[in-house]
Amino acid sequence: MTLEEFHHNFRSDLQTIITERIEAGEGPFPSDELVFAELVMEHLAETGICDAPTVCHWSGKVGKANLRITGYALSSDEAALDLFVTHYFGSEELNDLRDSEATATAREGIRFLLSAAQSDLETKIEPTHPIRALAGIIRSRWSDIDRLRVFVITDGKTKTKRFSATEVHGKMVAVEVMDIERLLRHTEGKPRDELLVNFVHSIGRALPCIHVPDPDADYEYALTAIPGKLIRDLYIRYGTTLLEANIRTFLGTKRAVNKGIVETLRKEPEHFMAFNNGLVIVCDAATFERTADGDLGLSFLKGLQIVNGGQTTSTIYFSSRNDPTVDLSHVMVPAKIIILKEFQDEARERLISNVSRYANSQNAVKISDLSANRPFHRQLEKLANETWCPNGTTRWFYERSAGAYNVMLLREGTTPSKRRRLKEMIPPRQKVTKNDIAKYHEAWRCRPNQVAMAGEKNFAAFMTALDENPSIVPNPLDTRWYRSMIAKVILFKTIEAMIKTTDAKEVFRQGWVNIATYVVSVVSDRLGDRLDLDQIWRSQGISTGLRDMLWDWAVTVNAEFNRIAPGQQISEVAKRATTWATVRAANYPPYSPLIPEIRD
């Protein structure tokens, strides 16, 4: 697919989503630009480039300088912050965005960051605007934030994807562009292409190594040792994207192994390589050259992921960040590098999964951690592909692998008419991802504060729950369970859409997904099996009576949030265990006995 075709298809998909939202009653807000930003930000989160994002457009002035952001992603420990600023063309033709225009757009976000860090910017922002709390966090936590990035999101094409870092109030801010070309690269399944390291540029030399080529194998092998400082710098640059998907959660320094790593870093850094089992890295390409003494050296890796040693990597980063006495200058980390050869994507990913499965031995990664390939996800994908909605013409799509929906459209929608028929049969609104299923499932299991952690963190908790208590889902999954699961999806989506309408914004000003999560948990807690999920599946929607009840309960949940923490970000308050206890105990309006989905 050409870049022009991808741009046309992406724009077509965007217009479909906007039409669906207008039909759902959301009105003309949000704009095309904000929906575009939302889709791209969600994509960045799904690929692990950033934490769960918040879309909230704000613009203003400080003196004569323009400030603007379209959204942000703040890590749960408030130590990493990404800001997003759009440069949206919104035209049918593909436009080039000059580097000077991209950097000018980035400066609007950088100015916001600077103003929030060194002044009382939050006092100049409307009290009810969700960006006000972010400005306050930036000012109060500035000394603790150690990774800052500004992303320019554009539907145009740029020549440069990463610009030189900019210093802001004593900290370096990375500047990146997520343009239409980069989106196409990700859709084609090549996001790992962006994960690379040039050792000669980074540390001034190639790494001495042992290289074991094998013409008959589907991989090559290299052994080396990587400086601890470089491990830290790679984590700062790429974050958890560097780690194999689904092994991204840092287990903390209290775990026995991690505690030992910290002790070695503090007391015997020169012995780190002797004491630590090191890393296992897979990569798509490697370059070798001679070192100064004539030996073979590893100079470049492309498409790298750490599939074993995620806790070692995270501990090196967090220890050096939290304890200024930790000196990484003498730390070397042993590394086994698997260099993948060119072959089919599915076989390639299977090899990566198996390397990860068999290599992990320190903080053992269970087979369940290799999520995309575990039976639950494969069975769910099969059920979604085989189960038609009651109308017999449409079905839901389970995106077991990130970008699979777009890949399906690209492969099967080879003409405009075929693509249109595919989208009619499997509408974008009926696509659910792995993180979506974790969100809807865990909300129904009355874990809204866990769901509020969002993205990978909630997904990891869901995977752990499946492993520790397999009975929470049938094994194997069956059609009855699948239909009930989709009914929960419909219930959640209906609540969220209802409280995001233009008229509803007078009541619900922020935290729509969190309010929807808590309402679903309240419904599950108070009604449970009395709610006829099969009826919701059959109608692919809910009755007016149930809609009215959900509205009333959402109003109560919203009021509880405002009472518990007035003026604070709902997304942060929702993460507290005490919040669920309070919301659960609130008084909810009685519901009509005539609601057809509620059994006696």
Long-range contacts (C-beta under 8 A, 24 or more apart in sequence): 1-184, 1-188, 1-410, 3-94, 3-157, 3-180, 3-181, 3-184, 4-94, 6-180, 6-183, 6-184, 6-187, 7-94, 7-155, 7-180, 8-92, 9-409, 9-410, 9-413, 9-419, 10-155, 10-180, 10-183, 11-92, 11-155, 12-419, 13-409, 13-423, 13-428, 14-39, 16-423, 16-427, 16-428, 17-428, 17-429, 20-427, 20-428, 20-429, 21-497, 24-497, 24-501, 25-497, 25-498, 25-501, 25-502, 25-503, 26-497, 26-500, 26-501, 26-502, 27-501, 27-502, 28-502, 29-502, 29-505, 30-55, 32-88, 32-90, 33-70, 33-86, 33-88, 33-90, 34-70, 36-86, 36-88, 36-90, 36-153, 36-155, 37-70, 37-71, 37-84, 37-86, 37-88, 37-153, 38-71, 40-84, 40-153, 40-178, 40-183, 41-71, 41-73, 41-84, 41-153, 43-183, 43-186, 43-402, 43-403, 44-73, 44-151, 44-178, 45-73, 45-455, 46-402, 46-433, 46-435, 47-186, 47-191, 47-241, 47-402, 48-239, 48-240, 48-241, 48-245, 48-248, 48-456, 49-191, 49-239, 49-241, 50-82, 50-149, 50-151, 50-239, 51-75, 51-76, 51-80, 51-82, 51-454, 51-455, 52-454, 52-455, 53-82, 53-84, 54-130, 54-571, 56-129, 56-130, 56-131, 56-510, 58-112, 58-125, 58-129, 58-131, 59-108, 60-124, 60-125, 62-111, 62-115, 62-119, 62-121, 65-111, 66-108, 66-111, 67-108, 67-111, 67-112, 67-115, 68-108, 68-109, 68-112, 69-108, 69-109, 69-112, 69-131, 70-153, 72-131, 72-134, 74-134, 74-137, 76-453, 76-457, 76-575, 78-137, 78-141, 78-144, 78-145, 79-144, 79-145, 79-146, 79-147, 79-321, 80-145, 80-146, 80-147, 80-148, 80-239, 81-138, 81-145, 81-147, 81-148, 81-149, 82-148, 82-149, 82-150, 82-151, 83-109, 83-112, 83-113, 83-149, 83-150, 83-151, 84-109, 84-150, 84-151, 84-153, 85-109, 85-150, 85-151, 85-152, 85-153, 86-152, 86-153, 86-154, 87-152, 87-153, 87-154, 87-156, 88-153, 88-154, 88-155, 89-154, 89-155, 89-156, 90-155, 94-156, 94-157, 94-180, 95-155, 95-156, 95-157, 96-156, 96-157, 96-158, 96-159, 97-154, 97-156, 97-157, 97-158, 97-177, 97-179, 98-158, 98-159, 99-158, 99-159, 99-160, 99-163, 102-152, 102-154, 102-158, 102-160, 102-163, 102-177, 103-163, 103-175, 105-152, 105-154, 106-150, 106-152, 106-163, 106-166, 106-175, 109-150, 109-152, 110-150, 110-166, 110-168, 110-173, 110-175, 113-138, 113-148, 113-150, 113-168, 113-173, 114-168, 114-169, 117-142, 117-168, 117-169, 118-169, 127-567, 128-509, 128-510, 130-509, 130-510, 130-511, 130-569, 133-567, 133-568, 133-569, 133-572, 134-569, 142-169, 142-171, 145-171, 146-171, 146-236, 146-321, 147-236, 147-239, 148-172, 148-173, 148-174, 149-173, 149-174, 149-175, 149-176, 150-174, 150-175, 150-176, 151-176, 151-177, 151-178, 152-176, 152-177, 152-178, 152-179, 153-178, 154-178, 154-179, 154-180, 155-179, 155-180, 156-180, 157-181, 161-194, 174-237, 186-403, 187-403, 187-406, 187-407, 187-410, 188-407, 189-345, 189-403, 189-407, 191-402, 192-284, 192-303, 192-304, 192-305, 193-284, 193-302, 193-303, 195-238, 195-241, 195-242, 195-302, 195-303, 195-304, 195-305, 196-300, 196-301, 196-302, 196-303, 196-304, 197-230, 197-234, 197-300, 197-301, 197-304, 198-299, 198-300, 199-230, 199-297, 199-298, 199-299, 199-300, 199-301, 200-289, 200-299, 200-300, 202-230, 202-233, 203-227, 203-229, 203-230, 205-291, 205-292, 205-297, 206-288, 206-289, 206-290, 206-291, 206-297, 206-298, 206-299, 207-297, 207-298, 207-299, 208-291, 208-295, 208-296, 208-297, 209-288, 209-296, 209-297, 209-298, 209-337, 210-296, 211-288, 211-296, 211-298, 217-341, 218-340, 218-341, 218-343, 218-347, 218-351, 219-338, 219-339, 219-340, 219-341, 219-351, 220-286, 220-338, 220-339, 220-341, 221-336, 221-337, 221-338, 221-339, 222-286, 222-298, 222-336, 222-337, 222-339, 223-334, 223-335, 223-336, 223-337, 224-298, 224-334, 224-335, 224-337, 225-273, 225-278, 225-332, 225-333, 225-334, 225-335, 226-279, 226-332, 226-333, 226-335, 227-328, 227-331, 227-332, 227-333, 228-265, 228-269, 228-272, 228-316, 228-320, 228-328, 228-329, 228-331, 228-332, 228-333, 229-328, 229-329, 229-331, 231-313, 231-316, 231-317, 231-333, 232-316, 232-317, 232-320, 232-328, 234-313, 235-313, 235-314, 235-316, 235-317, 236-317, 240-456, 242-304, 242-305, 242-306, 242-313, 243-305, 243-306, 243-310, 243-313, 243-314, 244-305, 244-306, 244-307, 244-308, 244-310, 244-352, 244-356, 245-371, 245-372, 246-369, 246-370, 246-371, 246-372, 246-459, 246-460, 246-463, 247-307, 247-310, 247-356, 247-360, 247-365, 247-369, 248-310, 248-456, 248-460, 249-456, 249-457, 249-460, 250-310, 250-311, 250-314, 250-315, 250-318, 251-311, 251-363, 253-315, 253-318, 253-319, 255-311, 255-363, 257-311, 257-362, 257-363, 258-311, 258-315, 258-363, 261-311, 261-312, 261-315, 261-316, 261-319, 262-315, 262-319, 265-315, 265-316, 265-319, 265-320, 265-326, 265-328, 265-331, 266-319, 266-323, 266-325, 266-326, 269-326, 269-327, 269-328, 269-329, 269-330, 269-331, 270-330, 270-331, 272-330, 272-331, 272-332, 272-333, 273-331, 273-332, 273-333, 273-334, 276-312, 276-333, 276-334, 277-309, 277-312, 277-334, 277-361, 277-362, 278-309, 278-312, 278-333, 278-334, 278-335, 278-336, 279-306, 279-308, 279-309, 279-312, 279-313, 279-333, 279-334, 279-335, 279-336, 280-306, 280-307, 280-308, 280-309, 280-335, 280-336, 280-338, 280-355, 280-356, 280-359, 281-305, 281-306, 281-307, 281-309, 281-335, 281-336, 281-337, 281-338, 282-307, 282-337, 282-338, 282-339, 282-340, 282-351, 282-352, 282-355, 283-337, 283-338, 283-339, 283-340, 284-339, 284-340, 285-339, 286-337, 286-339, 298-337, 301-337, 303-340, 305-352, 307-352, 307-355, 307-356, 307-359, 307-360, 308-355, 308-356, 308-359, 308-360, 308-361, 308-362, 308-365, 309-333, 309-335, 309-362, 311-362, 311-363, 312-362, 349-373, 366-467, 368-463, 368-464, 368-466, 368-467, 369-463, 371-434, 371-459, 371-463, 372-400, 372-401, 372-434, 375-475, 375-476, 376-466, 376-473, 376-477, 377-434, 379-476, 379-477, 380-437, 380-477, 380-482, 383-477, 383-478, 383-479, 383-482, 384-482, 387-479, 387-482, 387-483, 389-540, 390-537, 390-538, 390-539, 390-540, 391-540, 393-424, 393-425, 394-424, 394-425, 394-426, 394-427, 394-430, 395-425, 395-426, 395-430, 396-426, 396-430, 396-431, 396-432, 396-486, 396-489, 397-426, 397-430, 397-431, 397-432, 398-432, 398-437, 399-431, 399-432, 399-433, 399-434, 400-434, 402-433, 405-431, 429-493, 432-489, 434-459, 435-459, 436-489, 437-462, 437-485, 438-462, 438-463, 439-492, 439-517, 440-485, 440-488, 440-489, 440-492, 440-520, 441-485, 441-488, 443-488, 443-492, 443-516, 443-517, 443-520, 443-521, 443-524, 444-488, 444-520, 444-521, 444-524, 445-472, 445-524, 446-521, 446-524, 446-525, 446-580, 446-584, 447-521, 447-580, 448-514, 448-517, 448-518, 448-520, 448-521, 448-574, 448-580, 448-583, 449-574, 449-575, 449-576, 449-577, 449-579, 449-580, 451-517, 452-514, 452-517, 452-571, 452-574, 452-575, 453-575, 483-533, 483-534, 483-537, 484-533, 484-534, 484-537, 486-537, 487-533, 487-534, 487-536, 487-537, 488-520, 488-533, 490-536, 490-537, 490-540, 490-541, 490-542, 491-520, 491-523, 491-536, 491-542, 491-550, 492-516, 492-517, 492-520, 494-541, 494-542, 494-547, 494-550, 495-519, 495-520, 495-550, 495-554, 498-547, 498-550, 498-551, 498-554, 499-551, 499-554, 499-558, 507-555, 507-558, 508-554, 508-558, 510-569, 510-570, 510-571, 511-561, 511-569, 511-570, 511-571, 511-574, 514-561, 514-570, 514-571, 514-574, 515-554, 515-557, 515-558, 515-561, 515-570, 516-554, 517-574, 518-557, 518-574, 518-580, 518-583, 519-550, 519-553, 519-554, 519-557, 521-580, 521-583, 521-584, 522-553, 522-557, 522-583, 522-584, 522-588, 523-550, 523-553, 525-584, 526-588, 527-598, 529-599, 530-598, 530-599, 530-600, 531-597, 531-598, 531-599, 532-596, 532-597, 532-598, 532-599, 535-596, 535-597, 536-597, 542-597, 543-595, 543-596, 543-597, 545-591, 545-592, 545-594, 545-595, 545-596, 546-595, 546-596, 546-597, 546-598, 548-592, 549-589, 549-591, 549-592, 549-595, 552-588, 552-589, 552-591, 553-588, 553-589, 556-586, 556-587, 556-588, 556-589, 557-583, 557-586, 560-586
